[in-house]
Amino acid sequence: PLIRPSLIEPLRQYYEFKLHGEDRIAGLKARHIAIIPRDQYRYGQNIWLAEDSGLLLRAEVLDEQGAIVEQVMFTSLELHDQIPEEMLVPQTENPGRIVALGGEPGAEMSTEERARWVVTKLPPGFKQDMERWHSLPNKSEPVEHYLYSDGLASVSVFIEKTRDGTSGFTGTSRMGGVNAFGRRMNGYLATVVGEVPPITVKQIAESIQKLSEN
């Protein structure tokens, strides 16, 4: 996680930070920091930072019971003062092939077509960081995307129009540390996704309301 020193104090309202001594990861000396949530709306984390550079060497995401649901770590690491140019050459089987992702050109919504939405019951500390409208593969219309964060954890809200006879994800889903909740709302489908507990995505999804047609 990218945590600037200036953000630590605001985060202390929602997380407790504890030093858990030193360790060695991928042959480097590291400091172990535990990030403990103060409520049920966010996950805990263990992170190991290289002592000399602050490089993240290992990270664990912990669920409500303290079990590890996701982890990533270096098993070996080679550091360079300068990156050799040959290491920056793309390693692809067909470097001349271009793949375009997204919908058809010109599919962006106009300001008049955008439906405005609001989350009326955000968990404590979460604020809207971003909103945008963009095309996704296999979607005929642009999807509205809202991002909410407490400064450490983040949750994405995707809202799209539904068509008669089309199915969409509803209810709960989980993969590792990522939880999702889908909900239909008068011709729209809202999908809330984030590396947060199920209660967080469910509360956000169930409190989404449409402000207006413009």
N, C-alpha and C positions, 0 to 999 in steps of 0.2 A: 504493500500500500504506500501511496505517496502522501506522507503526512508532514506538512511544513511545520516548523516550530511554532509559528504564530497561531496554528490551528489547535495545538494541544490543549490549551486552557478551555476553549469552548467545548471541546470533546469530552472534557472531564465531567461534564454534567451527565453524560450518557455512558461513559466507559471509565474503568479504573485501569491505570497503567502501572505495571509492576516489573521491576528488574529481577530476573531469575538466574543471575550469574552468567558465567562464560561457558562456551562450548567450542567445538571445532567442526566446521562444515566444509567439505571438499578441501580439506587441508588448511583452511583459513581460520584464524581466531575470530569468534563471533560472540556477540552479546545477545542473550535470550530475553525477549520482552513479551510479557503476557498482557493482552488487551481483554479486559473482562467487562461484559455489558452490565449495566445497572438495572435493566428491565428486560422484558420478554420480547421486545421488538427487534432485536439485533443479535447477531452471532458474536461469539468470542473468537479471538485469534491468538496464536502464538507466532512470533516472528523472530528470526535470527538475522542480525545485521553484522556484516563484516566490520570489525573494530576499527580498521584503518580508513575505510572508504564509505561505510554506511550502506554498501551494496546489500540488497536483500538476497540472502543465501538459502533460506528455507522459510516456508509459511504453512501454517495449519489453520483451518477453519473448524470451529467447534460448535456443535448444536446445543440445544437447550439442556441436554443431559451431560454435556462436556465431552461427548464422543467426537472423534475426528471424522468429518464428513468430506473433507477435501484437503489435499496437501500437495505441495510442489517444493522441490529442492534440487540443488546442484549435487551431483555425486562426484564430479570432477570439474575443474575450472582452470582455464589458462588466461591470464591477463596480459595485455600488451600495452606498452606505452603509446604505440601508434598502431592502427589497424592496417595490415598489408592490403594493397588494392585488390589482390586476387581473392581475398576473403569476401569482398563485396560484390563479386560477379554472381548474378542470379543462377541458382542451381536448378534449372528447369529442363525437362526433356525436349520441349519445343519453345525456345525463347522468342520465336517470331510470332507465336500465336497470341492473339488478344481476345480476352473473354470479357464481355460486357455484362455486368450484373445490374438488375433493376428492371423497371417497367419501360414502357415505350417512351421515347422522347416527347416532351411536352405534356406529360401526364401530371405535372405539378398542379396543386389546387390554387385557384385564385383566392384572394382575400375574402371575396364575397361567398365563396363556396365552403370556407372553413367553418366547421362546427366547433364552438368553444366549449371546453369542459373544465371542471374544477373538482378536485378531491376535497371533500368537506370534512374528512376526519383523518388527517395525517397523523401518524405516530409522533410522539414528542421528538423534536429536534430535526425532523425531516422537512426540507424546503425544496421548492421547485428550482432546479438548476438550468433546465433547458426545455424548449419545445420546438418541434420542427415537423415539417410535412415532407415525406419522401416516398419514392416508389420502391416496391419490393418485388422480387421474382414471383411470377404467377399471380400477381395482384393487378386487377384491372383499374383500380383507383388508388391514389396516394393514401398512405397510412399516417395517421397522426401519432407522434411520438413525444411523450413527456418524460423527463428524467427528474427524479427526486432523490435527495441525498441528505445524510446527517453530517457529512464531512468525511466519513469513512465508508459506510455502507451506502449502496445506491440501488434504486428500484426504477425500472422502466415500465411505462404504461403505453401500450399500443392500442389505438382505437381505429376501427375500420367499419365501413358500411357492409352490411350483409345482404345477400341476394336470396330470393325465394329458392328453396331447394338446396341451398348450400349448407354444409355443416361446418362447425367451428369448434375449437376446443373450449369446453366449459368445465367448471369444477376445479379440482386441485390436481397438481402434478409435481413430481419432484425428481431431480437428477443430481445426485451428490449433494452439494451445499446449496444448489439453486432450486428455489421453489417458484411455482407459477400458479395463477388463479385466473380462470376465464369466466366471463359473464356476458350474457346477452342483454341489450338495453334498447328496446324500441327501434329495431332496425340496425343496430350497431353491435359490434362485438368488441369488448374490452379484454385485453390480456395484460396481466401484471406479472412481471418477472424480476427476480432479484436474488442475490445471495444473502437472504434474510430468512427468518423463521416463517412458517406457513401463516401464522396469525397476522403478520405484517402485510403480506400480499393480499390476503383475504380482506382485511380491514380497508385497505386502499381501494380494492376493486369494488367492494360493496358500498363505498361512499362517493363514487364518481357520479357527478350530476352534470347535465347539459345546461349551459348558461343561456345560449341563444342559437339561432340559425346562422348568425353572421360572426 
